[in-house]
Amino acid sequence: MRILVTGGAGFIGANLIKRLVDEGHSVTSLDNYSLGKVDNHVQGVKYIAADVTDIDNLDNRYDTVYHLAALSRVQPSFDNPDETFRANMIGTQKVCEYVKKYGLKLIYAGSSSRWYGTGESPYAFTKHQGEEICKLYRDTFKLDLEIARFYNVYGPKEVLEGDYAAVVGRWRHQIAEGKDITIIGDGEQRRDFTHVDDIVDGLIKIANSSNTHNDAWELGSGVNYSVNEVYGMFKERYPLVQCLFLPDQQGNYRESIRQNDHAKMVLFWKPEDRLKEYILSL
């Protein structure tokens, strides 16, 4: 099968592409490298360095498109809302138009922030509007389109530093630098941490299935931990590490957890809670 992955040089995209190549597919990545890395390249894949909004410059060489390209963190979206709107909304509309033009199947990477205040950050708003754009194209233009809603993804190739590093990656980097782990707020906010291998497995099951979902396939582990509990796991792995509490931040919602079991029941997707195992293996 011929597959295009937007954001293919990023964390989730690189893991997805490796699996697709291992399964024998012909894969192309479209990435502007604002977050993606050449170090994430997989041998045998065609990498196109271009912005997702330029997708209409590509010809029809594909059967399926995975749309993962996005600016994917809450806090940076407050600093650069213009770019967040451009990448997450206009980029998604351009992908939908490209898929409509050539009659391809599209899998869109949604966000669990859908459930936790879509008006509380530019990121949450634009990712939710991305879902709505997809639903508009699906319903109006009859696109073969499915939404996969991600929870807090961690695992190999995760971003370790900078504004787009999530908590597990950021803490890994802080420890490597000999610094204290930083905890935002009181640390009692809970997150559904989902291993990237489970996300990849869910994406492929969605793409390969003839089943459809009128909303979104929820890809979360179904288990959540407080940030303080995750710190305890790091403390077990790195006994000398200490933590530093920082003031709470805008958009830091209190809890996330998978909202339904449809992917498990219909697609026979089997996520595993392996957060502690992963941290202890570092």
URSUL-V827142 format. One record per residue. RES is the residue in one small letter. PHI is phi in degrees with one decimal (* if undefined). OMEGA is omega as a letter, one per 20 degrees, with the letter a starting at -180 (999 if undefined). Layout:
res->RES phi->PHI omega->OMEGA
res->RES phi->PHI omega->OMEGA
This chain:
res->m phi->* omega->r
res->r phi->-96.8 omega->a
res->i phi->-128.9 omega->r
res->l phi->-110.9 omega->r
res->v phi->-119.6 omega->r
res->t phi->-80.5 omega->a
res->g phi->72.7 omega->a
res->g phi->-72.1 omega->r
res->a phi->-97.2 omega->r
res->g phi->-90.3 omega->a
res->f phi->-56.8 omega->a
res->i phi->-71.5 omega->a
res->g phi->-59.1 omega->a
res->a phi->-65.5 omega->r
res->n phi->-67.6 omega->r
res->l phi->-63.6 omega->a
res->i phi->-62.1 omega->r
res->k phi->-58.2 omega->r
res->r phi->-66.1 omega->a
res->l phi->-63.9 omega->r
res->v phi->-65.1 omega->r
res->d phi->-59.5 omega->r
res->e phi->-86.6 omega->r
res->g phi->94.5 omega->a
res->h phi->-83.0 omega->r
res->s phi->-91.1 omega->a
res->v phi->-122.5 omega->r
res->t phi->-122.6 omega->r
res->s phi->-110.4 omega->r
res->l phi->-117.2 omega->a
res->d phi->-151.7 omega->r
res->n phi->-92.4 omega->r
res->y phi->64.4 omega->r
res->s phi->-70.2 omega->r
res->l phi->-124.4 omega->r
res->g phi->-67.7 omega->a
res->k phi->-130.8 omega->r
res->v phi->-61.4 omega->r
res->d phi->-60.1 omega->a
res->n phi->-87.4 omega->a
res->h phi->-63.0 omega->r
res->v phi->-113.3 omega->a
res->q phi->-60.4 omega->r
res->g phi->92.1 omega->a
res->v phi->-99.9 omega->r
res->k phi->-87.9 omega->a
res->y phi->-108.8 omega->r
res->i phi->-108.0 omega->r
res->a phi->-89.3 omega->a
res->a phi->-159.7 omega->r
res->d phi->-76.3 omega->a
res->v phi->-62.9 omega->r
res->t phi->-69.5 omega->r
res->d phi->-98.7 omega->a
res->i phi->-60.5 omega->a
res->d phi->-69.0 omega->r
res->n phi->-79.7 omega->r
res->l phi->-81.8 omega->r
res->d phi->-91.9 omega->a
res->n phi->-91.4 omega->r
res->r phi->-117.3 omega->a
res->y phi->-129.4 omega->r
res->d phi->-104.2 omega->a
res->t phi->-135.6 omega->r
res->v phi->-120.9 omega->r
res->y phi->-100.9 omega->a
res->h phi->-99.4 omega->a
res->l phi->-108.3 omega->a
res->a phi->-64.1 omega->a
res->a phi->-172.4 omega->r
res->l phi->-94.1 omega->b
res->s phi->-114.0 omega->r
res->r phi->-130.9 omega->a
res->v phi->-70.2 omega->a
res->q phi->-61.4 omega->r
res->p phi->-61.8 omega->a
res->s phi->-69.1 omega->r
res->f phi->-70.7 omega->a
res->d phi->-79.9 omega->a
res->n phi->-140.7 omega->a
res->p phi->-63.8 omega->a
res->d phi->-59.2 omega->a
res->e phi->-68.9 omega->r
res->t phi->-64.0 omega->r
res->f phi->-64.1 omega->a
res->r phi->-62.5 omega->a
res->a phi->-70.0 omega->a
res->n phi->-84.5 omega->a
res->m phi->-104.9 omega->r
res->i phi->-63.9 omega->r
res->g phi->-58.0 omega->a
res->t phi->-66.6 omega->r
res->q phi->-63.5 omega->r
res->k phi->-64.7 omega->r
res->v phi->-64.5 omega->r
res->c phi->-61.0 omega->a
res->e phi->-65.8 omega->r
res->y phi->-63.3 omega->r
res->v phi->-64.3 omega->r
res->k phi->-63.0 omega->a
res->k phi->-59.4 omega->a
res->y phi->-108.2 omega->r
res->g phi->68.0 omega->a
res->l phi->-96.4 omega->r
res->k phi->-92.6 omega->a
res->l phi->-123.4 omega->r
res->i phi->-115.4 omega->a
res->y phi->-103.3 omega->r
res->a phi->-86.4 omega->r
res->g phi->-85.7 omega->a
res->s phi->-135.2 omega->r
res->s phi->-65.6 omega->r
res->s phi->-61.4 omega->r
res->r phi->-51.0 omega->a
res->w phi->-92.5 omega->a
res->y phi->-125.0 omega->r
res->g phi->95.9 omega->a
res->t phi->-68.2 omega->r
res->g phi->-97.0 omega->a
res->e phi->-95.0 omega->r
res->s phi->-158.6 omega->r
res->p phi->-57.8 omega->r
res->y phi->-60.8 omega->a
res->a phi->-60.0 omega->a
res->f phi->-63.6 omega->a
res->t phi->-71.2 omega->r
res->k phi->-69.9 omega->r
res->h phi->-66.0 omega->r
res->q phi->-65.2 omega->r
res->g phi->-59.2 omega->r
res->e phi->-61.4 omega->a
res->e phi->-66.3 omega->r
res->i phi->-61.1 omega->r
res->c phi->-61.6 omega->a
res->k phi->-65.7 omega->r
res->l phi->-59.9 omega->a
res->y phi->-66.1 omega->r
res->r phi->-63.3 omega->a
res->d phi->-79.4 omega->a
res->t phi->-82.8 omega->a
res->f phi->-107.1 omega->r
res->k phi->60.0 omega->r
res->l phi->-71.4 omega->r
res->d phi->-83.6 omega->a
res->l phi->-139.7 omega->r
res->e phi->-129.9 omega->r
res->i phi->-107.2 omega->r
res->a phi->-111.1 omega->a
res->r phi->-97.3 omega->a
res->f phi->-85.6 omega->r
res->y phi->-104.2 omega->a
res->n phi->-79.9 omega->a
res->v phi->-88.4 omega->r
res->y phi->-140.4 omega->r
res->g phi->136.9 omega->a
res->p phi->-55.0 omega->a
res->k phi->74.9 omega->r
res->e phi->-63.1 omega->r
res->v phi->-69.4 omega->a
res->l phi->-103.8 omega->a
res->e phi->-146.3 omega->a
res->g phi->91.8 omega->a
res->d phi->-66.3 omega->a
res->y phi->-98.9 omega->r
res->a phi->-80.5 omega->r
res->a phi->-81.4 omega->a
res->v phi->-59.7 omega->a
res->v phi->-65.0 omega->r
res->g phi->-64.9 omega->a
res->r phi->-62.0 omega->r
res->w phi->-67.0 omega->r
res->r phi->-57.2 omega->a
res->h phi->-68.2 omega->r
res->q phi->-61.1 omega->r
res->i phi->-65.7 omega->r
res->a phi->-61.9 omega->r
res->e phi->-87.9 omega->a
res->g phi->74.0 omega->a
res->k phi->-103.2 omega->r
res->d phi->-69.8 omega->r
res->i phi->-71.9 omega->r
res->t phi->-100.5 omega->r
res->i phi->-115.9 omega->a
res->i phi->-84.8 omega->a
res->g phi->75.6 omega->a
res->d phi->-86.2 omega->r
res->g phi->80.1 omega->a
res->e phi->-91.1 omega->r
res->q phi->-64.9 omega->a
res->r phi->-111.4 omega->a
res->r phi->-133.0 omega->r
res->d phi->-88.6 omega->a
res->f phi->-82.5 omega->a
res->t phi->-123.9 omega->a
res->h phi->-68.5 omega->a
res->v phi->-61.4 omega->r
res->d phi->-62.7 omega->r
res->d phi->-71.0 omega->r
res->i phi->-60.8 omega->r
res->v phi->-60.7 omega->r
res->d phi->-61.2 omega->r
res->g phi->-64.9 omega->r
res->l phi->-59.9 omega->a
res->i phi->-69.0 omega->r
res->k phi->-62.7 omega->r
res->i phi->-62.8 omega->a
res->a phi->-64.9 omega->a
res->n phi->-86.9 omega->a
res->s phi->-93.4 omega->r
res->s phi->-90.0 omega->r
res->n phi->-72.4 omega->r
res->t phi->-121.9 omega->r
res->h phi->-127.4 omega->a
res->n phi->-78.3 omega->r
res->d phi->-120.1 omega->a
res->a phi->-156.3 omega->r
res->w phi->-80.8 omega->a
res->e phi->-83.8 omega->r
res->l phi->-111.4 omega->r
res->g phi->-134.7 omega->a
res->s phi->-68.1 omega->a
res->g phi->86.1 omega->r
res->v phi->-127.3 omega->r
res->n phi->-126.5 omega->r
res->y phi->-130.1 omega->r
res->s phi->-72.8 omega->r
res->v phi->-60.6 omega->r
res->n phi->-64.7 omega->r
res->e phi->-65.8 omega->r
res->v phi->-66.1 omega->r
res->y phi->-59.0 omega->r
res->g phi->-60.6 omega->r
res->m phi->-65.5 omega->r
res->f phi->-64.8 omega->r
res->k phi->-64.4 omega->r
res->e phi->-66.5 omega->r
res->r phi->-77.1 omega->a
res->y phi->-124.5 omega->a
res->p phi->-57.8 omega->a
res->l phi->-87.9 omega->a
res->v phi->-70.4 omega->r
res->q phi->-121.3 omega->a
res->c phi->-118.9 omega->r
res->l phi->-130.0 omega->r
res->f phi->-84.5 omega->r
res->l phi->-113.9 omega->r
res->p phi->-57.6 omega->r
res->d phi->-62.8 omega->a
res->q phi->-122.2 omega->r
res->q phi->-59.1 omega->r
res->g phi->86.2 omega->a
res->n phi->-85.0 omega->a
res->y phi->-67.8 omega->a
res->r phi->-83.8 omega->a
res->e phi->-155.5 omega->r
res->s phi->-133.9 omega->r
res->i phi->-162.7 omega->a
res->r phi->-52.0 omega->a
res->q phi->-89.9 omega->r
res->n phi->-153.8 omega->a
res->d phi->-107.8 omega->a
res->h phi->-59.6 omega->a
res->a phi->-64.1 omega->r
res->k phi->-69.5 omega->a
res->m phi->-76.8 omega->a
res->v phi->-93.3 omega->a
res->l phi->-98.2 omega->a
res->f phi->58.0 omega->r
res->w phi->-77.0 omega->a
res->k phi->-128.3 omega->r
res->p phi->-71.2 omega->r
res->e phi->-123.3 omega->r
res->d phi->-84.3 omega->a
res->r phi->-126.7 omega->a
res->l phi->-61.9 omega->a
res->k phi->-63.9 omega->r
res->e phi->-58.1 omega->a
res->y phi->-64.9 omega->a
res->i phi->-63.6 omega->a
res->l phi->-69.6 omega->r
res->s phi->-86.6 omega->a
res->l phi->-67.2 omega->999
